[in-house]
Amino acid sequence: MTELPPAVQQVFDATNRGDSEAFLDAFTEDGQVDDWGRTFTGRAEIAGWNDRENIGVQAHFEVREARTTGDTTTVTLQVSGNGFNGPGTFEFVLRDDHVARMRIR
């Protein structure tokens, strides 16, 4: 398994700790979350998504596999909490050591 880039690790660690500020700080100012085709852009929209569907529902991520190609890291994980529960795949595109795009599929 590939070691996760620091910004990607920060997303998972912050979520698991329930630390919304650290979660948001992992993203670029114009960062995006694409949650199965629903796109949230910028800190305010990502914060709303986070409150409704991530830390706000006590999501917990357990990484199963990861691979990085260029500036893209794809992570397979197990999600648990009070929202979605089950396997998932997250794709991260990084820019300037921050997450520019997090795509959930």
Secondary structure as a PSIPRED ss2 file (coil, helix, strand):
# PSIPRED VFORMAT (PSIPRED V4.0)

   1 M C   1.000  0.000  0.000
   2 T C   1.000  0.000  0.000
   3 E C   1.000  0.000  0.000
   4 L C   1.000  0.000  0.000
   5 P C   1.000  0.000  0.000
   6 P H   0.000  1.000  0.000
   7 A H   0.000  1.000  0.000
   8 V H   0.000  1.000  0.000
   9 Q H   0.000  1.000  0.000
  10 Q H   0.000  1.000  0.000
  11 V H   0.000  1.000  0.000
  12 F H   0.000  1.000  0.000
  13 D H   0.000  1.000  0.000
  14 A H   0.000  1.000  0.000
  15 T H   0.000  1.000  0.000
  16 N H   0.000  1.000  0.000
  17 R H   0.000  1.000  0.000
  18 G C   1.000  0.000  0.000
  19 D C   1.000  0.000  0.000
  20 S H   0.000  1.000  0.000
  21 E H   0.000  1.000  0.000
  22 A H   0.000  1.000  0.000
  23 F H   0.000  1.000  0.000
  24 L H   0.000  1.000  0.000
  25 D H   0.000  1.000  0.000
  26 A C   1.000  0.000  0.000
  27 F E   0.000  0.000  1.000
  28 T E   0.000  0.000  1.000
  29 E E   0.000  0.000  1.000
  30 D E   0.000  0.000  1.000
  31 G E   0.000  0.000  1.000
  32 Q E   0.000  0.000  1.000
  33 V E   0.000  0.000  1.000
  34 D E   0.000  0.000  1.000
  35 D E   0.000  0.000  1.000
  36 W C   1.000  0.000  0.000
  37 G C   1.000  0.000  0.000
  38 R E   0.000  0.000  1.000
  39 T E   0.000  0.000  1.000
  40 F E   0.000  0.000  1.000
  41 T E   0.000  0.000  1.000
  42 G H   0.000  1.000  0.000
  43 R H   0.000  1.000  0.000
  44 A H   0.000  1.000  0.000
  45 E H   0.000  1.000  0.000
  46 I H   0.000  1.000  0.000
  47 A H   0.000  1.000  0.000
  48 G H   0.000  1.000  0.000
  49 W H   0.000  1.000  0.000
  50 N H   0.000  1.000  0.000
  51 D H   0.000  1.000  0.000
  52 R H   0.000  1.000  0.000
  53 E H   0.000  1.000  0.000
  54 N C   1.000  0.000  0.000
  55 I H   0.000  1.000  0.000
  56 G H   0.000  1.000  0.000
  57 V H   0.000  1.000  0.000
  58 Q C   1.000  0.000  0.000
  59 A C   1.000  0.000  0.000
  60 H E   0.000  0.000  1.000
  61 F E   0.000  0.000  1.000
  62 E E   0.000  0.000  1.000
  63 V E   0.000  0.000  1.000
  64 R E   0.000  0.000  1.000
  65 E E   0.000  0.000  1.000
  66 A E   0.000  0.000  1.000
  67 R E   0.000  0.000  1.000
  68 T E   0.000  0.000  1.000
  69 T E   0.000  0.000  1.000
  70 G C   1.000  0.000  0.000
  71 D C   1.000  0.000  0.000
  72 T E   0.000  0.000  1.000
  73 T E   0.000  0.000  1.000
  74 T E   0.000  0.000  1.000
  75 V E   0.000  0.000  1.000
  76 T E   0.000  0.000  1.000
  77 L E   0.000  0.000  1.000
  78 Q E   0.000  0.000  1.000
  79 V E   0.000  0.000  1.000
  80 S E   0.000  0.000  1.000
  81 G C   1.000  0.000  0.000
  82 N C   1.000  0.000  0.000
  83 G C   1.000  0.000  0.000
  84 F C   1.000  0.000  0.000
  85 N C   1.000  0.000  0.000
  86 G E   0.000  0.000  1.000
  87 P E   0.000  0.000  1.000
  88 G E   0.000  0.000  1.000
  89 T E   0.000  0.000  1.000
  90 F E   0.000  0.000  1.000
  91 E E   0.000  0.000  1.000
  92 F E   0.000  0.000  1.000
  93 V E   0.000  0.000  1.000
  94 L E   0.000  0.000  1.000
  95 R E   0.000  0.000  1.000
  96 D C   1.000  0.000  0.000
  97 D C   1.000  0.000  0.000
  98 H E   0.000  0.000  1.000
  99 V E   0.000  0.000  1.000
 100 A E   0.000  0.000  1.000
 101 R E   0.000  0.000  1.000
 102 M E   0.000  0.000  1.000
 103 R E   0.000  0.000  1.000
 104 I E   0.000  0.000  1.000
 105 R C   1.000  0.000  0.000
